Amino acid sequence: MMFIIFWVGVALILFYEIVELHANRGYTISEVIWHLCMKHPLVPFSFGVLMGHFFWQSTSVYGH
C-alpha cells in the first residue's frame, strides 16, 4: 500500500511540475523553494549543517 501511495505522490508532483512549466507562471517546485529560501535563509543553512553532520560523522564511524 505504501508503495502505491509513494508512486501516486511522485506522479502528482510530476504532473504539477509539467503544468507549471507549460503555464510559465514561475511556480515550479524549484522556484517555490528558491523564493522560500530567500525569505528564510535559515532553512538552507539548517540543511547544510544537517548534511555536514551526517557525512562528517561517516568518516569517523566507518573509517573511510
Residue frames as a rotation matrix with the C-alpha (Angstrom) as fourth column:
MET 1
0.562 0.827 0.000 0.00
0.827 -0.562 0.000 0.00
0.000 0.000 -1.000 0.00
MET 2
0.455 -0.476 -0.753 2.81
0.140 -0.796 0.588 2.44
-0.880 -0.373 -0.296 0.87
PHE 3
-0.585 -0.684 0.436 4.42
0.490 0.131 0.862 1.63
-0.647 0.718 0.258 -2.47
ILE 4
-0.090 0.662 0.744 1.29
0.968 -0.117 0.222 2.75
0.234 0.740 -0.630 -4.33
ILE 5
0.805 0.380 -0.456 0.97
0.520 -0.821 0.234 5.92
-0.286 -0.425 -0.859 -2.23
PHE 6
-0.029 -0.913 -0.406 4.61
0.230 -0.402 0.886 6.78
-0.973 -0.068 0.222 -2.95
TRP 7
-0.733 -0.307 0.607 4.23
0.616 0.078 0.784 6.40
-0.288 0.948 0.132 -6.72
VAL 8
0.312 0.877 0.365 0.92
0.920 -0.375 0.113 8.28
0.236 0.301 -0.924 -6.78
GLY 9
0.670 -0.145 -0.728 2.65
0.333 -0.818 0.469 11.12
-0.664 -0.557 -0.500 -4.91
VAL 10
-0.456 -0.890 -0.014 5.55
0.292 -0.164 0.942 11.11
-0.841 0.425 0.334 -7.39
ALA 11
-0.446 0.367 0.816 3.08
0.890 0.087 0.447 11.17
0.094 0.926 -0.365 -10.31
LEU 12
0.657 0.743 -0.131 1.17
0.754 -0.649 0.100 14.10
-0.011 -0.164 -0.986 -8.79
ILE 13
0.319 -0.634 -0.704 4.36
0.165 -0.695 0.700 16.08
-0.933 -0.339 -0.117 -8.22
LEU 14
-0.710 -0.592 0.382 5.50
0.445 0.044 0.894 15.45
-0.546 0.805 0.232 -11.80
PHE 15
-0.022 0.801 0.599 2.06
0.978 -0.108 0.181 16.42
0.209 0.589 -0.780 -13.11
TYR 16
0.751 0.257 -0.608 2.20
0.478 -0.847 0.233 19.67
-0.455 -0.466 -0.759 -11.11
GLU 17
-0.142 -0.912 -0.385 5.69
0.152 -0.405 0.902 20.42
-0.978 0.070 0.196 -12.43
ILE 18
-0.665 -0.073 0.743 4.67
0.724 0.180 0.666 19.81
-0.183 0.981 -0.067 -16.05
VAL 19
0.399 0.889 0.227 1.57
0.906 -0.420 0.052 22.01
0.142 0.185 -0.973 -15.72
GLU 20
0.691 -0.163 -0.704 3.57
0.254 -0.858 0.447 24.86
-0.677 -0.488 -0.551 -14.17
LEU 21
-0.465 -0.884 0.035 6.35
0.293 -0.117 0.949 24.59
-0.835 0.452 0.314 -16.76
HIS 22
-0.419 0.394 0.818 3.78
0.902 0.080 0.423 24.75
0.102 0.916 -0.389 -19.54
ALA 23
0.666 0.745 -0.047 1.97
0.741 -0.652 0.160 27.73
0.089 -0.141 -0.986 -17.95
ASN 24
-0.248 -0.895 0.371 5.31
0.746 -0.421 -0.516 29.51
0.618 0.148 0.772 -17.32
ARG 25
0.685 0.583 0.437 3.99
0.132 -0.689 0.712 31.31
0.716 -0.430 -0.549 -14.23
GLY 26
-0.193 -0.863 0.467 7.11
-0.471 -0.336 -0.816 30.90
0.861 -0.378 -0.341 -12.12
TYR 27
0.303 0.380 0.874 5.64
-0.952 0.152 0.264 28.42
-0.033 -0.912 0.408 -9.64
THR 28
0.334 -0.254 -0.908 7.71
-0.202 0.921 -0.332 25.33
0.921 0.295 0.257 -10.37
ILE 29
0.861 0.001 -0.508 8.88
0.449 0.467 0.762 23.35
0.238 -0.884 0.402 -7.36
SER 30
-0.112 -0.988 -0.101 12.42
0.975 -0.090 -0.201 24.73
0.189 -0.121 0.974 -7.65
GLU 31
-0.456 -0.041 0.889 11.23
0.197 -0.979 0.056 28.32
0.868 0.201 0.454 -7.94
VAL 32
0.663 0.721 0.201 8.93
-0.106 -0.175 0.979 27.98
0.741 -0.670 -0.040 -4.93
ILE 33
0.647 -0.501 -0.575 11.82
0.762 0.447 0.468 26.59
0.023 -0.741 0.671 -2.87
TRP 34
-0.398 -0.827 0.396 14.15
0.800 -0.524 -0.291 29.39
0.448 0.201 0.871 -4.04
HIS 35
-0.080 0.448 0.891 11.63
-0.108 -0.892 0.439 32.05
0.991 -0.061 0.120 -3.03
LEU 36
0.893 0.414 -0.175 11.09
0.091 0.213 0.973 30.44
0.440 -0.885 0.153 0.38
CYS 37
0.331 -0.856 -0.397 14.84
0.943 0.309 0.120 30.20
0.020 -0.414 0.910 0.96
MET 38
-0.437 -0.443 0.783 15.29
0.464 -0.856 -0.226 33.87
0.770 0.265 0.580 0.09
LYS 39
0.336 0.651 0.681 12.69
-0.360 -0.579 0.732 34.78
0.870 -0.491 0.039 2.73
HIS 40
0.886 0.007 0.464 14.01
-0.439 0.339 0.832 32.28
-0.151 -0.941 0.303 5.29
PRO 41
0.299 -0.841 -0.450 17.78
-0.674 0.148 -0.724 31.76
0.675 0.520 -0.523 4.80
LEU 42
-0.210 -0.360 0.909 17.95
-0.928 0.365 -0.069 29.67
-0.307 -0.858 -0.411 7.96
VAL 43
0.745 0.573 0.341 16.27
-0.430 0.804 -0.411 26.77
-0.510 0.159 0.846 6.10
PRO 44
0.806 -0.486 -0.339 19.09
-0.101 0.451 -0.887 26.08
0.584 0.749 0.315 3.57
PHE 45
-0.113 -0.860 0.497 21.66
-0.810 -0.210 -0.548 26.76
0.576 -0.465 -0.673 6.30
SER 46
0.148 0.266 0.953 19.99
-0.857 0.515 -0.010 24.14
-0.493 -0.815 0.304 8.51
PHE 47
0.978 0.203 0.039 20.00
-0.150 0.826 -0.544 21.57
-0.143 0.526 0.838 5.71
GLY 48
0.441 -0.890 -0.119 23.70
-0.356 -0.052 -0.933 22.29
0.824 0.453 -0.340 5.11
VAL 49
-0.236 -0.485 0.842 24.51
-0.963 0.000 -0.270 21.78
0.131 -0.875 -0.467 8.78
LEU 50
0.510 0.526 0.681 22.47
-0.619 0.774 -0.134 18.58
-0.597 -0.354 0.720 8.86
MET 51
0.964 -0.174 -0.200 24.16
-0.055 0.607 -0.793 17.14
0.259 0.776 0.575 5.75
GLY 52
0.110 -0.974 0.197 27.57
-0.606 -0.223 -0.763 18.16
0.788 -0.036 -0.615 7.04
HIS 53
-0.047 -0.056 0.997 26.83
-0.963 0.269 -0.030 16.40
-0.267 -0.962 -0.067 10.30
PHE 54
0.847 0.426 0.318 25.73
-0.331 0.890 -0.312 13.21
-0.417 0.159 0.895 8.53
PHE 55
0.860 -0.494 -0.126 28.72
0.100 0.406 -0.908 12.98
0.500 0.769 0.399 6.22
TRP 56
0.058 -0.852 0.521 31.33
-0.771 -0.370 -0.518 14.25
0.634 -0.371 -0.678 8.68
GLN 57
0.227 0.116 0.967 30.25
-0.861 0.488 0.144 11.55
-0.455 -0.865 0.211 11.12
SER 58
0.976 0.213 -0.049 30.52
-0.210 0.852 -0.479 8.84
-0.060 0.477 0.877 8.47
THR 59
0.352 -0.914 -0.201 34.30
-0.348 0.071 -0.935 9.25
0.869 0.399 -0.293 8.21
SER 60
-0.414 -0.536 0.736 34.85
-0.875 0.011 -0.484 8.76
0.251 -0.844 -0.474 11.93
VAL 61
0.293 0.610 0.736 32.34
-0.764 0.613 -0.204 5.94
-0.575 -0.503 0.645 12.28
TYR 62
0.963 0.191 0.190 33.17
-0.039 0.798 -0.602 3.92
-0.267 0.572 0.776 9.17
GLY 63
0.247 -0.969 0.019 36.83
0.040 0.030 0.999 4.87
-0.968 -0.246 0.046 8.81
HIS 64
0.401 -0.080 0.913 36.68
0.895 0.248 -0.371 5.60
-0.196 0.966 0.171 5.08
